[in-house]
Amino acid sequence: MSVPAELNYTSEHEWVAITDGVATVGITAFAAEALGDIVYVEPPETGSSLTSGDTCGEVESTKSVSDLYAPVNGEVVDVNQAAVENPELIGTDPYGQGWLFKVEVTEEPSELLSAEQYTQLTEGEG
């Protein structure tokens, strides 16, 4: 399973890449694999305010529906329409074309995990 070292992670299986105050968010390969074939995604709407830890959308697969959790505080500035229209991108390229949304961060996140911490978390769950 791929866990890119340059990203941060949440215990809810989202990945976060923060560049110039904007966080790109997606679900991890671990989550995508656990979900199976992803058939629908409902990310938060552009312009909506997010509070870290709160639910902000959902991902639906042939197996189950899982909530998306906001990994940071801020305002949604972009949604990946390609992933909304072709949810299978989330499973085939979770760290690339399968990103879900971008957030202008209003407060430095403190609860994010490193790649090493996330790997330890998933080894306990896998």
LUMLUM-216297 format. One record per residue (C-alpha): residue number from 1; residue in one letter; x, y, z. Coordinates in steps of 0.1 Angstrom, whole numbers, always signed. Layout:
BEGIN
<r><tormar>NUM</tormar><gumi>a</gumi><X>X</X><Y>Y</Y><Z>Z</Z></r>
...
***
This chain:
BEGIN
<r><tormar>1</tormar><gumi>m</gumi><X>+0</X><Y>+0</Y><Z>+0</Z></r>
<r><tormar>2</tormar><gumi>s</gumi><X>+13</X><Y>+34</Y><Z>-9</Z></r>
<r><tormar>3</tormar><gumi>v</gumi><X>+17</X><Y>+61</Y><Z>+18</Z></r>
<r><tormar>4</tormar><gumi>p</gumi><X>+36</X><Y>+91</Y><Z>+2</Z></r>
<r><tormar>5</tormar><gumi>a</gumi><X>+60</X><Y>+106</Y><Z>+27</Z></r>
<r><tormar>6</tormar><gumi>e</gumi><X>+54</X><Y>+142</Y><Z>+16</Z></r>
<r><tormar>7</tormar><gumi>l</gumi><X>+17</X><Y>+141</Y><Z>+26</Z></r>
<r><tormar>8</tormar><gumi>n</gumi><X>+0</X><Y>+144</Y><Z>+60</Z></r>
<r><tormar>9</tormar><gumi>y</gumi><X>-28</X><Y>+121</Y><Z>+70</Z></r>
<r><tormar>10</tormar><gumi>t</gumi><X>-58</X><Y>+119</Y><Z>+93</Z></r>
<r><tormar>11</tormar><gumi>s</gumi><X>-70</X><Y>+89</Y><Z>+115</Z></r>
<r><tormar>12</tormar><gumi>e</gumi><X>-101</X><Y>+90</Y><Z>+93</Z></r>
<r><tormar>13</tormar><gumi>h</gumi><X>-80</X><Y>+80</Y><Z>+62</Z></r>
<r><tormar>14</tormar><gumi>e</gumi><X>-78</X><Y>+113</Y><Z>+44</Z></r>
<r><tormar>15</tormar><gumi>w</gumi><X>-46</X><Y>+127</Y><Z>+30</Z></r>
<r><tormar>16</tormar><gumi>v</gumi><X>-37</X><Y>+163</Y><Z>+30</Z></r>
<r><tormar>17</tormar><gumi>a</gumi><X>-11</X><Y>+183</Y><Z>+10</Z></r>
<r><tormar>18</tormar><gumi>i</gumi><X>-8</X><Y>+220</Y><Z>+21</Z></r>
<r><tormar>19</tormar><gumi>t</gumi><X>+9</X><Y>+244</Y><Z>-3</Z></r>
<r><tormar>20</tormar><gumi>d</gumi><X>+8</X><Y>+282</Y><Z>+1</Z></r>
<r><tormar>21</tormar><gumi>g</gumi><X>-21</X><Y>+280</Y><Z>+26</Z></r>
<r><tormar>22</tormar><gumi>v</gumi><X>-43</X><Y>+257</Y><Z>+5</Z></r>
<r><tormar>23</tormar><gumi>a</gumi><X>-49</X><Y>+221</Y><Z>+15</Z></r>
<r><tormar>24</tormar><gumi>t</gumi><X>-56</X><Y>+195</Y><Z>-12</Z></r>
<r><tormar>25</tormar><gumi>v</gumi><X>-76</X><Y>+166</Y><Z>+3</Z></r>
<r><tormar>26</tormar><gumi>g</gumi><X>-83</X><Y>+131</Y><Z>-8</Z></r>
<r><tormar>27</tormar><gumi>i</gumi><X>-88</X><Y>+96</Y><Z>+7</Z></r>
<r><tormar>28</tormar><gumi>t</gumi><X>-59</X><Y>+73</Y><Z>+11</Z></r>
<r><tormar>29</tormar><gumi>a</gumi><X>-51</X><Y>+42</Y><Z>-9</Z></r>
<r><tormar>30</tormar><gumi>f</gumi><X>-59</X><Y>+22</Y><Z>+23</Z></r>
<r><tormar>31</tormar><gumi>a</gumi><X>-94</X><Y>+37</Y><Z>+24</Z></r>
<r><tormar>32</tormar><gumi>a</gumi><X>-99</X><Y>+33</Y><Z>-13</Z></r>
<r><tormar>33</tormar><gumi>e</gumi><X>-89</X><Y>-4</Y><Z>-11</Z></r>
<r><tormar>34</tormar><gumi>a</gumi><X>-111</X><Y>-10</Y><Z>+19</Z></r>
<r><tormar>35</tormar><gumi>l</gumi><X>-141</X><Y>+6</Y><Z>+1</Z></r>
<r><tormar>36</tormar><gumi>g</gumi><X>-137</X><Y>-13</Y><Z>-32</Z></r>
<r><tormar>37</tormar><gumi>d</gumi><X>-153</X><Y>+0</Y><Z>-63</Z></r>
<r><tormar>38</tormar><gumi>i</gumi><X>-162</X><Y>+36</Y><Z>-57</Z></r>
<r><tormar>39</tormar><gumi>v</gumi><X>-194</X><Y>+46</Y><Z>-75</Z></r>
<r><tormar>40</tormar><gumi>y</gumi><X>-203</X><Y>+80</Y><Z>-60</Z></r>
<r><tormar>41</tormar><gumi>v</gumi><X>-186</X><Y>+109</Y><Z>-42</Z></r>
<r><tormar>42</tormar><gumi>e</gumi><X>-202</X><Y>+139</Y><Z>-26</Z></r>
<r><tormar>43</tormar><gumi>p</gumi><X>-175</X><Y>+164</Y><Z>-16</Z></r>
<r><tormar>44</tormar><gumi>p</gumi><X>-183</X><Y>+197</Y><Z>+2</Z></r>
<r><tormar>45</tormar><gumi>e</gumi><X>-195</X><Y>+226</Y><Z>-19</Z></r>
<r><tormar>46</tormar><gumi>t</gumi><X>-172</X><Y>+253</Y><Z>-31</Z></r>
<r><tormar>47</tormar><gumi>g</gumi><X>-175</X><Y>+282</Y><Z>-7</Z></r>
<r><tormar>48</tormar><gumi>s</gumi><X>-186</X><Y>+261</Y><Z>+23</Z></r>
<r><tormar>49</tormar><gumi>s</gumi><X>-168</X><Y>+266</Y><Z>+57</Z></r>
<r><tormar>50</tormar><gumi>l</gumi><X>-152</X><Y>+235</Y><Z>+72</Z></r>
<r><tormar>51</tormar><gumi>t</gumi><X>-143</X><Y>+227</Y><Z>+108</Z></r>
<r><tormar>52</tormar><gumi>s</gumi><X>-116</X><Y>+201</Y><Z>+113</Z></r>
<r><tormar>53</tormar><gumi>g</gumi><X>-131</X><Y>+168</Y><Z>+124</Z></r>
<r><tormar>54</tormar><gumi>d</gumi><X>-166</X><Y>+175</Y><Z>+112</Z></r>
<r><tormar>55</tormar><gumi>t</gumi><X>-182</X><Y>+155</Y><Z>+84</Z></r>
<r><tormar>56</tormar><gumi>c</gumi><X>-182</X><Y>+173</Y><Z>+51</Z></r>
<r><tormar>57</tormar><gumi>g</gumi><X>-193</X><Y>+148</Y><Z>+25</Z></r>
<r><tormar>58</tormar><gumi>e</gumi><X>-194</X><Y>+111</Y><Z>+16</Z></r>
<r><tormar>59</tormar><gumi>v</gumi><X>-179</X><Y>+84</Y><Z>-6</Z></r>
<r><tormar>60</tormar><gumi>e</gumi><X>-201</X><Y>+55</Y><Z>-17</Z></r>
<r><tormar>61</tormar><gumi>s</gumi><X>-188</X><Y>+22</Y><Z>-30</Z></r>
<r><tormar>62</tormar><gumi>t</gumi><X>-204</X><Y>-11</Y><Z>-39</Z></r>
<r><tormar>63</tormar><gumi>k</gumi><X>-197</X><Y>-22</Y><Z>-3</Z></r>
<r><tormar>64</tormar><gumi>s</gumi><X>-206</X><Y>+8</Y><Z>+18</Z></r>
<r><tormar>65</tormar><gumi>v</gumi><X>-210</X><Y>+45</Y><Z>+23</Z></r>
<r><tormar>66</tormar><gumi>s</gumi><X>-183</X><Y>+64</Y><Z>+42</Z></r>
<r><tormar>67</tormar><gumi>d</gumi><X>-183</X><Y>+99</Y><Z>+55</Z></r>
<r><tormar>68</tormar><gumi>l</gumi><X>-156</X><Y>+124</Y><Z>+46</Z></r>
<r><tormar>69</tormar><gumi>y</gumi><X>-142</X><Y>+144</Y><Z>+75</Z></r>
<r><tormar>70</tormar><gumi>a</gumi><X>-127</X><Y>+179</Y><Z>+72</Z></r>
<r><tormar>71</tormar><gumi>p</gumi><X>-90</X><Y>+176</Y><Z>+80</Z></r>
<r><tormar>72</tormar><gumi>v</gumi><X>-85</X><Y>+213</Y><Z>+84</Z></r>
<r><tormar>73</tormar><gumi>n</gumi><X>-104</X><Y>+245</Y><Z>+93</Z></r>
<r><tormar>74</tormar><gumi>g</gumi><X>-111</X><Y>+267</Y><Z>+63</Z></r>
<r><tormar>75</tormar><gumi>e</gumi><X>-132</X><Y>+275</Y><Z>+32</Z></r>
<r><tormar>76</tormar><gumi>v</gumi><X>-136</X><Y>+251</Y><Z>+3</Z></r>
<r><tormar>77</tormar><gumi>v</gumi><X>-121</X><Y>+268</Y><Z>-28</Z></r>
<r><tormar>78</tormar><gumi>d</gumi><X>-122</X><Y>+240</Y><Z>-53</Z></r>
<r><tormar>79</tormar><gumi>v</gumi><X>-138</X><Y>+206</Y><Z>-59</Z></r>
<r><tormar>80</tormar><gumi>n</gumi><X>-124</X><Y>+180</Y><Z>-83</Z></r>
<r><tormar>81</tormar><gumi>q</gumi><X>-153</X><Y>+177</Y><Z>-108</Z></r>
<r><tormar>82</tormar><gumi>a</gumi><X>-134</X><Y>+149</Y><Z>-126</Z></r>
<r><tormar>83</tormar><gumi>a</gumi><X>-136</X><Y>+127</Y><Z>-95</Z></r>
<r><tormar>84</tormar><gumi>v</gumi><X>-172</X><Y>+136</Y><Z>-90</Z></r>
<r><tormar>85</tormar><gumi>e</gumi><X>-180</X><Y>+126</Y><Z>-126</Z></r>
<r><tormar>86</tormar><gumi>n</gumi><X>-157</X><Y>+96</Y><Z>-126</Z></r>
<r><tormar>87</tormar><gumi>p</gumi><X>-155</X><Y>+83</Y><Z>-90</Z></r>
<r><tormar>88</tormar><gumi>e</gumi><X>-133</X><Y>+54</Y><Z>-100</Z></r>
<r><tormar>89</tormar><gumi>l</gumi><X>-104</X><Y>+79</Y><Z>-102</Z></r>
<r><tormar>90</tormar><gumi>i</gumi><X>-104</X><Y>+79</Y><Z>-64</Z></r>
<r><tormar>91</tormar><gumi>g</gumi><X>-97</X><Y>+42</Y><Z>-64</Z></r>
<r><tormar>92</tormar><gumi>t</gumi><X>-72</X><Y>+41</Y><Z>-93</Z></r>
<r><tormar>93</tormar><gumi>d</gumi><X>-52</X><Y>+73</Y><Z>-85</Z></r>
<r><tormar>94</tormar><gumi>p</gumi><X>-61</X><Y>+84</Y><Z>-49</Z></r>
<r><tormar>95</tormar><gumi>y</gumi><X>-30</X><Y>+106</Y><Z>-45</Z></r>
<r><tormar>96</tormar><gumi>g</gumi><X>-32</X><Y>+121</Y><Z>-80</Z></r>
<r><tormar>97</tormar><gumi>q</gumi><X>-62</X><Y>+126</Y><Z>-102</Z></r>
<r><tormar>98</tormar><gumi>g</gumi><X>-85</X><Y>+113</Y><Z>-74</Z></r>
<r><tormar>99</tormar><gumi>w</gumi><X>-81</X><Y>+142</Y><Z>-51</Z></r>
<r><tormar>100</tormar><gumi>l</gumi><X>-114</X><Y>+155</Y><Z>-38</Z></r>
<r><tormar>101</tormar><gumi>f</gumi><X>-114</X><Y>+191</Y><Z>-27</Z></r>
<r><tormar>102</tormar><gumi>k</gumi><X>-92</X><Y>+221</Y><Z>-18</Z></r>
<r><tormar>103</tormar><gumi>v</gumi><X>-95</X><Y>+242</Y><Z>+13</Z></r>
<r><tormar>104</tormar><gumi>e</gumi><X>-80</X><Y>+276</Y><Z>+20</Z></r>
<r><tormar>105</tormar><gumi>v</gumi><X>-67</X><Y>+269</Y><Z>+55</Z></r>
<r><tormar>106</tormar><gumi>t</gumi><X>-77</X><Y>+294</Y><Z>+82</Z></r>
<r><tormar>107</tormar><gumi>e</gumi><X>-58</X><Y>+278</Y><Z>+111</Z></r>
<r><tormar>108</tormar><gumi>e</gumi><X>-27</X><Y>+257</Y><Z>+111</Z></r>
<r><tormar>109</tormar><gumi>p</gumi><X>-38</X><Y>+221</Y><Z>+116</Z></r>
<r><tormar>110</tormar><gumi>s</gumi><X>-24</X><Y>+203</Y><Z>+146</Z></r>
<r><tormar>111</tormar><gumi>e</gumi><X>-40</X><Y>+168</Y><Z>+145</Z></r>
<r><tormar>112</tormar><gumi>l</gumi><X>-24</X><Y>+156</Y><Z>+112</Z></r>
<r><tormar>113</tormar><gumi>l</gumi><X>-3</X><Y>+124</Y><Z>+111</Z></r>
<r><tormar>114</tormar><gumi>s</gumi><X>+30</X><Y>+119</Y><Z>+94</Z></r>
<r><tormar>115</tormar><gumi>a</gumi><X>+33</X><Y>+91</Y><Z>+68</Z></r>
<r><tormar>116</tormar><gumi>e</gumi><X>+51</X><Y>+70</Y><Z>+94</Z></r>
<r><tormar>117</tormar><gumi>q</gumi><X>+24</X><Y>+76</Y><Z>+120</Z></r>
<r><tormar>118</tormar><gumi>y</gumi><X>-3</X><Y>+68</Y><Z>+94</Z></r>
<r><tormar>119</tormar><gumi>t</gumi><X>+14</X><Y>+36</Y><Z>+84</Z></r>
<r><tormar>120</tormar><gumi>q</gumi><X>+15</X><Y>+25</Y><Z>+120</Z></r>
<r><tormar>121</tormar><gumi>l</gumi><X>-22</X><Y>+32</Y><Z>+123</Z></r>
<r><tormar>122</tormar><gumi>t</gumi><X>-31</X><Y>+12</Y><Z>+92</Z></r>
<r><tormar>123</tormar><gumi>e</gumi><X>-10</X><Y>-17</Y><Z>+102</Z></r>
<r><tormar>124</tormar><gumi>g</gumi><X>-30</X><Y>-20</Y><Z>+134</Z></r>
<r><tormar>125</tormar><gumi>e</gumi><X>-63</X><Y>-19</Y><Z>+113</Z></r>
<r><tormar>126</tormar><gumi>g</gumi><X>-52</X><Y>-41</Y><Z>+84</Z></r>
***
